[in-house]
Each structure stands twice: as structure tokens, then as C-alpha cells.
Amino acid sequence: MIDVYRPFADLQDQIVLYVCIAIDYMTPSSHILKIRRSRNITATYESQVRLAGTVQDSNSEPTVVPTRQRQFFNTHSTNLNFSCMKNVMMSMLLFAMVLQAAAQSLTDKAQVLQKVLDYPAVQSLYPRNLEGELKQVTILQQKPIIFPINIEASKHGKPLSFMSEGQIIEHQIEAYFIFNQFDMTATTATVNFAFHYSEYDKITVQMELVKQGDSWIVAKSFDFKERETL
């Protein structure tokens, strides 16, 4: 005789499997494997539903399971489907919230960086090429302050150039920004940077910014120039 109560004993396992599928759909693994896995589980689940409705013995006629048992299993199968949908929706909502927070953080970071590039005391120090055009601005990338190369900040109508220390030496870049501090919260930012505008000259700036609405405002700042000696 086939054990018709087996599906009820495995109900918790079924719920765990469906939750795993919901979480797994948010990972960058093969979609084909996900579909196959989902179909296999669904097929197993449907076969258990059929077993719960009818019990067959090799030497007897089909026997109908009592209505109460059938209703019990149907109720749990409905709850299982609802639980699966709820977990998928919650995973998608959480994923959307994370993406939105990351996008907002990158936007704020870009606005603060733009304030650095537009700092009044730096404007007259930007170098020009032989034709008199302002050169592309270079930023030295060094840990722990690393900017994403696709950050939406620019200067002189040109995208920023991000280089390592080795690249700056290799390309003989004399004018570049270097950041010593770039700390941000949801509404405040503290930035300390130096702009090397010649081989030996630089200006160091300390800035404190606050967010007002969707914009960042420089609350206070100070700067000083210095010349490096050999």
C-alpha cells in the first residue's frame, strides 16, 4: 500500500525548497537550471497531490481518500503556493530597495565630487595644453578611496581620467587630485583632498558639505597652498 500521508510529512521540506527557489532566482546562476529545477519540484509536488486524492494498491480497486484529508492537503497546497509567491515578491522588493539605495548613494557621491572639481580656489590652477585648452582632469585612485569610473562627474566638458600611481608616473601627469578623506552619510560629507597642479606645487582643501533637498552645499571649507622641496 502506498503511504498517502507521506506528502504531509514532507510539507515542511516542500516549503523550504520553494523558498530556496525564490532566493535562487535572485542569483546570477543559469536560468535554464533554475527552470529545470522548478519543473522537477513542481512535477513531484503535483504527483503528491494526485497521491493525496487517490490511493491505489496493485491488488485492489482505487480507493478515494476521505474528504477531510483531501481538504486538509488542498488547504496546505494553497498555503504553499501563497508562501512561495510571498517569498518571491519579498525578494524582488528587497532587491529593488538595494538597487535604489545604491543608485542614490552613487548620485550623492557624484555631486560631492563635482563640488570638489568646482571648488573656487582650484579653478585658476587647472593646466592648459599648448593650444590653450584646459586639460582633462586626472584623479589618482588609491585605497581606501576608489571612485567608480562611470561616476557622473566631469570638468571642462570632458570625462574624468582615473589613474593609478604607476600610470601617473608612466604618463608623466603633473596635475592630479589625490583624496585623503571622503566620508559621507545620508545628509553630510567631509572631504580632504590635495590638487597637485605642478611638479612641486599643490593646494590642500578641507570641505564639509550638507545635503539640502536633492543638492549638496558646501557648509564650510579652508585651503592652503604649499610647495614641495627636494
Residue frames as qw, qx, qy, qz and C-alpha x, y, z in Angstrom:
[[0.000, 0.888, 0.459, 0.000, 0.00, 0.00, 0.00],
 [0.385, 0.478, -0.035, 0.789, 1.32, 3.43, -0.89],
 [0.328, -0.469, -0.501, 0.649, 1.72, 5.75, 2.10],
 [0.121, 0.776, 0.411, 0.464, -0.69, 8.62, 1.41],
 [0.407, -0.893, -0.135, 0.135, 0.50, 10.51, 4.49],
 [0.710, -0.060, 0.138, 0.687, 3.99, 10.92, 3.06],
 [0.239, 0.633, 0.226, 0.701, 3.11, 14.28, 1.35],
 [0.410, -0.867, -0.139, -0.247, 2.02, 15.70, 4.70],
 [0.785, -0.483, 0.047, 0.385, 5.25, 14.61, 6.37],
 [0.595, 0.083, 0.250, 0.759, 7.24, 16.35, 3.61],
 [0.096, 0.911, 0.365, 0.165, 5.25, 19.58, 3.67],
 [0.363, -0.865, 0.126, 0.323, 7.98, 21.46, 5.55],
 [0.573, -0.194, 0.534, 0.590, 10.58, 20.24, 3.06],
 [0.373, 0.626, 0.546, 0.413, 8.42, 21.50, 0.20],
 [0.094, -0.982, -0.161, 0.039, 8.20, 24.94, 1.78],
 [0.500, -0.646, 0.338, 0.466, 11.96, 25.07, 2.29],
 [0.559, 0.135, 0.599, 0.557, 12.53, 24.09, -1.35],
 [0.235, 0.809, 0.443, 0.307, 10.20, 26.79, -2.68],
 [0.270, -0.940, 0.033, 0.207, 11.86, 29.41, -0.50],
 [0.579, -0.372, 0.479, 0.545, 15.25, 28.32, -1.84],
 [0.467, 0.472, 0.565, 0.489, 13.94, 28.71, -5.38],
 [0.016, 0.963, 0.262, 0.068, 12.73, 32.23, -4.61],
 [0.397, -0.809, 0.265, 0.343, 16.15, 33.19, -3.25],
 [0.632, -0.096, 0.581, 0.505, 18.00, 31.36, -6.02],
 [0.432, 0.720, 0.457, 0.292, 16.12, 33.33, -8.69],
 [0.062, -0.996, 0.031, 0.059, 17.85, 36.45, -7.39],
 [0.551, -0.547, 0.490, 0.396, 21.32, 34.98, -8.01],
 [0.401, 0.688, -0.382, -0.469, 23.27, 35.18, -11.33],
 [0.444, -0.173, 0.868, 0.141, 23.29, 31.41, -11.97],
 [0.043, -0.022, -0.782, -0.621, 21.97, 29.64, -15.04],
 [0.555, 0.091, 0.143, -0.815, 18.30, 30.38, -15.73],
 [0.683, 0.132, -0.620, -0.362, 17.98, 27.06, -17.57],
 [0.363, 0.018, -0.862, 0.352, 18.98, 25.14, -14.45],
 [0.242, 0.061, 0.474, -0.845, 16.51, 27.21, -12.42],
 [0.662, 0.123, -0.207, -0.710, 13.65, 26.34, -14.81],
 [0.636, 0.096, -0.759, -0.096, 14.54, 22.66, -14.80],
 [0.173, 0.012, -0.788, 0.591, 14.79, 22.60, -11.02],
 [0.407, 0.084, 0.269, -0.869, 11.46, 24.37, -10.69],
 [0.708, 0.117, -0.428, -0.550, 9.78, 21.96, -13.12],
 [0.498, 0.081, -0.850, 0.149, 11.15, 18.91, -11.30],
 [0.025, 0.062, 0.683, -0.727, 9.90, 20.15, -7.95],
 [0.535, 0.134, 0.025, -0.834, 6.54, 21.11, -9.43],
 [0.667, 0.108, -0.650, -0.348, 6.18, 17.68, -11.05],
 [0.339, -0.004, -0.856, 0.391, 6.99, 15.96, -7.73],
 [0.211, 0.100, 0.454, -0.860, 4.56, 18.21, -5.95],
 [0.626, 0.123, -0.228, -0.736, 1.76, 17.52, -8.45],
 [0.592, 0.048, -0.798, -0.102, 2.31, 13.77, -8.18],
 [0.145, -0.075, -0.778, 0.607, 1.98, 14.05, -4.42],
 [0.431, 0.108, 0.152, -0.883, -1.27, 15.96, -4.86],
 [0.688, 0.090, -0.525, -0.493, -2.61, 13.13, -7.00],
 [0.457, 0.019, -0.854, 0.247, -1.49, 10.58, -4.42],
 [0.103, 0.053, 0.576, -0.809, -3.29, 12.51, -1.73],
 [0.584, 0.119, -0.058, -0.801, -6.55, 12.31, -3.70],
 [0.927, 0.106, -0.174, -0.314, -6.45, 8.63, -4.63],
 [0.377, -0.520, 0.765, -0.039, -4.64, 5.57, -3.24],
 [0.834, 0.304, -0.333, -0.318, -4.03, 2.60, -5.49],
 [0.597, -0.404, 0.693, -0.030, -2.95, -0.86, -4.47],
 [0.173, 0.347, -0.798, -0.462, -1.68, -3.37, -7.01],
 [0.108, -0.171, -0.978, -0.055, -4.34, -5.89, -5.89],
 [0.065, 0.594, 0.672, -0.438, -7.29, -3.60, -5.25],
 [0.232, 0.761, 0.448, 0.407, -9.54, -1.03, -6.85],
 [0.199, 0.396, -0.155, 0.883, -8.78, 2.70, -6.47],
 [0.383, -0.618, -0.627, 0.277, -9.84, 3.93, -3.07],
 [0.051, 0.783, 0.101, 0.611, -10.88, 7.53, -2.52],
 [0.352, 0.001, -0.549, 0.758, -9.22, 9.28, 0.40],
 [0.143, -0.715, -0.628, 0.271, -11.69, 10.77, 2.90],
 [0.195, 0.852, 0.252, 0.415, -12.83, 14.31, 2.10],
 [0.436, -0.895, 0.038, 0.087, -11.31, 15.78, 5.28],
 [0.700, -0.326, 0.355, 0.527, -7.84, 14.56, 4.34],
 [0.499, 0.475, 0.431, 0.583, -8.24, 15.88, 0.79],
 [0.056, -0.946, -0.193, -0.255, -9.40, 19.28, 2.05],
 [0.604, -0.728, 0.143, 0.291, -6.51, 19.35, 4.53],
 [0.660, -0.084, 0.407, 0.626, -3.95, 18.78, 1.81],
 [0.317, 0.693, 0.403, 0.506, -5.60, 21.22, -0.60],
 [0.267, -0.958, -0.099, -0.022, -5.51, 23.90, 2.08],
 [0.620, -0.584, 0.297, 0.432, -1.83, 23.29, 2.71],
 [0.599, 0.245, 0.462, 0.607, -1.04, 23.28, -1.02],
 [0.116, 0.887, 0.292, 0.339, -2.77, 26.67, -1.35],
 [0.445, -0.879, 0.095, 0.146, -0.77, 28.00, 1.60],
 [0.722, -0.216, 0.383, 0.534, 2.39, 26.64, 0.00],
 [0.450, 0.561, 0.398, 0.569, 1.70, 28.46, -3.28],
 [0.133, -0.959, -0.148, -0.202, 0.93, 31.67, -1.40],
 [0.629, -0.683, 0.197, 0.314, 4.09, 31.29, 0.68],
 [0.681, 0.092, 0.401, 0.606, 6.15, 30.80, -2.49],
 [0.248, 0.763, 0.323, 0.501, 4.65, 33.89, -4.14],
 [0.360, -0.931, -0.055, -0.021, 5.13, 35.94, -0.99],
 [0.696, -0.477, 0.273, 0.462, 8.81, 34.99, -0.72],
 [0.562, 0.347, 0.403, 0.634, 9.43, 35.81, -4.39],
 [0.032, 0.887, 0.262, 0.378, 7.74, 39.19, -4.02],
 [0.524, -0.836, 0.061, 0.150, 9.67, 39.98, -0.83],
 [0.721, -0.186, 0.335, 0.578, 12.96, 39.02, -2.52],
 [0.400, 0.568, 0.381, 0.610, 12.17, 41.23, -5.52],
 [0.198, -0.944, -0.174, -0.197, 11.18, 44.13, -3.26],
 [0.647, -0.660, 0.169, 0.342, 14.36, 43.81, -1.21],
 [0.659, 0.097, 0.388, 0.637, 16.44, 43.64, -4.39],
 [0.201, 0.776, 0.331, 0.498, 14.74, 46.80, -5.75],
 [0.396, -0.917, -0.051, 0.005, 15.36, 48.64, -2.47],
 [0.711, -0.408, 0.270, 0.505, 19.04, 47.71, -2.53],
 [0.521, 0.379, 0.403, 0.650, 19.39, 48.90, -6.13],
 [0.020, -0.903, -0.262, -0.340, 17.64, 52.19, -5.35],
 [0.547, -0.811, 0.066, 0.197, 19.84, 52.82, -2.31],
 [0.702, -0.160, 0.347, 0.600, 22.99, 52.05, -4.29],
 [0.372, 0.604, 0.390, 0.587, 21.93, 54.35, -7.13],
 [0.213, -0.948, -0.153, -0.178, 21.14, 57.18, -4.70],
 [0.674, -0.614, 0.171, 0.375, 24.48, 56.71, -2.94],
 [0.625, 0.115, 0.387, 0.668, 26.36, 56.91, -6.25],
 [0.148, 0.806, 0.338, 0.463, 24.41, 60.05, -7.23],
 [0.423, -0.905, -0.025, 0.040, 25.29, 61.74, -3.94],
 [0.721, -0.365, 0.285, 0.515, 28.93, 60.75, -4.32],
 [0.501, 0.434, 0.396, 0.635, 29.00, 62.21, -7.83],
 [0.058, -0.923, -0.226, -0.307, 27.52, 65.52, -6.63],
 [0.568, -0.781, 0.122, 0.230, 30.07, 65.83, -3.83],
 [0.696, -0.076, 0.376, 0.607, 32.91, 65.03, -6.22],
 [0.325, 0.696, 0.361, 0.529, 31.59, 67.70, -8.60],
 [0.300, -0.950, -0.073, -0.044, 31.75, 70.21, -5.73],
 [0.686, -0.476, 0.281, 0.472, 35.41, 69.31, -5.32],
 [0.571, 0.276, 0.446, 0.632, 36.11, 69.85, -9.02],
 [0.087, 0.798, 0.322, 0.502, 34.28, 73.20, -8.93],
 [0.536, -0.662, -0.253, 0.459, 35.98, 74.46, -5.76],
 [0.217, 0.975, 0.056, 0.000, 36.71, 78.17, -6.40],
 [0.316, -0.811, 0.441, 0.219, 40.36, 78.19, -5.30],
 [0.670, -0.095, 0.669, 0.308, 41.19, 75.38, -7.74],
 [0.605, 0.717, 0.339, -0.076, 39.71, 76.89, -10.91],
 [0.245, 0.923, -0.278, -0.104, 42.68, 79.07, -11.83],
 [0.390, -0.579, 0.710, 0.094, 45.12, 76.21, -11.22],
 [0.858, 0.275, 0.433, -0.029, 43.86, 73.81, -13.87],
 [0.353, -0.409, 0.546, 0.640, 46.60, 73.32, -16.50],
 [0.632, 0.666, 0.053, -0.392, 46.21, 74.01, -20.22],
 [0.828, 0.125, 0.392, 0.382, 47.75, 72.37, -23.26],
 [0.397, -0.164, 0.308, 0.849, 49.86, 74.11, -25.91],
 [0.028, 0.478, 0.580, 0.659, 46.70, 75.24, -27.71],
 [0.158, -0.234, 0.258, -0.924, 45.44, 76.93, -24.57],
 [0.702, -0.306, -0.416, -0.490, 42.69, 74.38, -23.92],
 [0.531, -0.506, 0.519, -0.438, 42.06, 73.08, -20.42],
 [0.290, 0.268, -0.916, -0.070, 43.37, 69.57, -19.99],
 [0.745, -0.316, -0.515, -0.282, 41.38, 66.56, -18.88],
 [0.417, -0.648, 0.435, -0.466, 41.24, 66.29, -15.09],
 [0.649, 0.151, -0.740, 0.092, 43.02, 63.30, -13.57],
 [0.652, -0.583, 0.228, -0.428, 42.22, 61.66, -10.25],
 [0.227, 0.403, -0.869, 0.174, 44.65, 59.36, -8.50],
 [0.850, -0.283, -0.260, -0.361, 42.93, 56.16, -7.41],
 [0.293, 0.334, -0.791, 0.420, 44.28, 54.84, -4.15],
 [0.597, -0.457, -0.659, -0.035, 42.77, 52.70, -1.41],
 [0.235, 0.342, 0.895, -0.165, 40.59, 53.07, 0.50],
 [0.341, 0.652, 0.190, -0.650, 39.10, 55.88, -1.65],
 [0.252, 0.004, 0.789, 0.560, 38.28, 54.41, -5.05],
 [0.456, 0.420, 0.115, -0.776, 35.78, 56.09, -7.37],
 [0.686, 0.348, 0.635, 0.067, 33.76, 54.10, -9.93],
 [0.303, -0.139, 0.461, 0.822, 34.99, 55.01, -13.40],
 [0.007, 0.506, 0.674, 0.538, 31.40, 55.57, -14.59],
 [0.170, -0.602, -0.498, 0.601, 30.64, 58.18, -11.92],
 [0.270, 0.775, 0.442, 0.363, 28.64, 61.08, -13.39],
 [0.272, -0.862, 0.019, 0.427, 31.11, 63.91, -12.78],
 [0.684, 0.458, 0.227, 0.520, 33.10, 65.88, -15.35],
 [0.251, -0.770, 0.005, 0.587, 35.16, 69.00, -15.83],
 [0.011, 0.525, -0.440, -0.729, 35.75, 71.31, -18.82],
 [0.752, 0.378, -0.101, -0.531, 33.18, 69.29, -20.75],
 [0.533, 0.394, -0.748, -0.041, 35.37, 66.19, -20.56],
 [0.890, -0.365, -0.252, -0.108, 35.04, 62.95, -18.58],
 [0.416, -0.787, 0.449, -0.077, 37.43, 62.39, -15.71],
 [0.690, 0.411, -0.590, 0.084, 40.57, 60.31, -16.04],
 [0.763, -0.571, 0.242, -0.183, 41.20, 57.81, -13.23],
 [0.647, 0.522, -0.525, 0.183, 44.74, 56.52, -12.89],
 [0.856, -0.431, -0.157, 0.240, 46.90, 54.55, -10.52],
 [0.328, -0.849, 0.264, 0.318, 50.14, 55.98, -9.18],
 [0.606, -0.151, 0.614, 0.483, 52.11, 53.91, -11.66],
 [0.436, 0.642, 0.533, 0.337, 50.06, 55.24, -14.58],
 [0.042, -0.993, -0.072, 0.088, 50.54, 58.83, -13.45],
 [0.447, -0.638, 0.468, 0.416, 54.29, 58.31, -13.38],
 [0.594, 0.150, 0.669, 0.420, 54.27, 56.47, -16.71],
 [0.314, 0.743, 0.472, 0.355, 52.27, 59.19, -18.48],
 [0.381, 0.021, -0.145, 0.913, 54.13, 61.99, -16.68],
 [0.220, -0.772, -0.466, -0.372, 50.94, 63.57, -15.33],
 [0.295, 0.171, -0.400, 0.851, 51.83, 66.61, -13.23],
 [0.373, -0.167, 0.171, -0.896, 48.31, 67.85, -12.36],
 [0.526, -0.225, -0.795, -0.200, 46.01, 65.47, -10.50],
 [0.571, -0.549, 0.137, -0.595, 43.72, 65.15, -7.49],
 [0.468, 0.050, -0.846, 0.249, 44.52, 62.90, -4.56],
 [0.582, -0.578, -0.150, -0.551, 41.94, 62.25, -1.80],
 [0.171, 0.275, -0.792, 0.517, 42.87, 61.70, 1.83],
 [0.201, 0.256, 0.775, -0.542, 39.28, 61.62, 3.14],
 [0.372, -0.087, -0.473, -0.794, 35.88, 61.13, 1.50],
 [0.012, -0.215, -0.901, 0.377, 33.35, 60.29, 4.22],
 [0.357, -0.197, -0.325, -0.853, 29.62, 60.50, 3.59],
 [0.229, 0.269, 0.831, -0.430, 26.37, 59.95, 5.47],
 [0.252, 0.623, 0.718, 0.180, 22.87, 60.43, 4.12],
 [0.035, 0.956, 0.283, 0.070, 22.99, 64.20, 4.80],
 [0.238, -0.908, 0.289, 0.188, 26.63, 65.17, 5.45],
 [0.883, 0.343, -0.050, 0.317, 30.03, 64.77, 3.81],
 [0.370, -0.843, 0.294, 0.257, 33.60, 65.51, 4.84],
 [0.839, 0.475, 0.049, 0.263, 36.28, 65.68, 2.16],
 [0.339, -0.799, 0.346, 0.357, 40.00, 66.30, 2.35],
 [0.836, 0.413, 0.241, 0.270, 41.99, 66.41, -0.87],
 [0.301, -0.635, 0.312, 0.639, 45.09, 67.84, -2.47],
 [0.690, 0.701, 0.181, 0.012, 45.35, 69.09, -6.02],
 [0.567, -0.374, 0.380, 0.627, 48.85, 68.85, -7.43],
 [0.482, 0.836, 0.198, -0.172, 48.87, 71.49, -10.15],
 [0.416, 0.783, -0.461, 0.033, 52.58, 71.38, -10.96],
 [0.739, 0.197, -0.603, 0.227, 55.52, 69.14, -10.25],
 [0.380, 0.034, -0.615, 0.690, 56.19, 70.75, -6.87],
 [0.232, -0.106, 0.213, -0.943, 53.09, 72.83, -6.08],
 [0.284, -0.387, -0.862, -0.159, 49.80, 71.72, -4.57],
 [0.355, -0.346, 0.149, -0.855, 46.75, 73.07, -2.77],
 [0.212, -0.180, -0.934, 0.223, 45.17, 71.16, 0.11],
 [0.411, -0.297, -0.141, -0.850, 41.47, 71.62, 0.83],
 [0.013, -0.198, -0.904, 0.378, 39.20, 70.55, 3.68],
 [0.375, -0.191, -0.324, -0.847, 35.46, 70.68, 2.94],
 [0.170, 0.237, 0.861, -0.416, 32.32, 69.97, 4.93],
 [0.290, -0.104, -0.508, -0.804, 29.09, 69.64, 3.00],
 [0.371, 0.217, 0.723, -0.541, 25.42, 69.19, 3.90],
 [0.045, 0.281, 0.815, 0.504, 22.56, 67.92, 1.80],
 [0.285, 0.349, 0.326, -0.831, 19.61, 70.26, 1.30],
 [0.748, 0.438, 0.069, -0.494, 16.81, 68.61, -0.63],
 [0.939, 0.275, 0.155, 0.135, 18.46, 66.93, -3.60],
 [0.467, 0.768, -0.230, 0.374, 21.53, 69.19, -3.66],
 [0.762, -0.333, -0.231, 0.505, 24.79, 69.30, -1.74],
 [0.036, 0.956, -0.023, 0.291, 26.00, 72.60, -0.30],
 [0.596, 0.211, -0.447, 0.633, 29.48, 73.47, 0.97],
 [0.483, -0.812, -0.327, 0.007, 28.91, 74.45, 4.61],
 [0.259, -0.910, 0.293, 0.139, 32.50, 75.41, 5.38],
 [0.898, 0.290, -0.001, 0.330, 35.95, 74.93, 3.93],
 [0.207, -0.895, 0.306, 0.249, 39.53, 76.09, 4.15],
 [0.885, 0.386, 0.035, 0.259, 42.54, 75.66, 1.92],
 [0.290, -0.842, 0.342, 0.300, 46.24, 76.40, 1.78],
 [0.758, 0.607, -0.231, 0.062, 48.96, 76.17, -0.84],
 [0.608, -0.640, 0.429, 0.190, 52.35, 74.69, -0.33],
 [0.584, 0.678, -0.435, -0.096, 55.43, 73.99, -2.36],
 [0.965, -0.219, 0.087, 0.119, 57.23, 70.72, -2.01],
 [0.036, 0.854, -0.515, -0.061, 61.01, 70.89, -1.65],
 [0.827, 0.292, -0.479, 0.045, 63.53, 68.29, -2.68]]
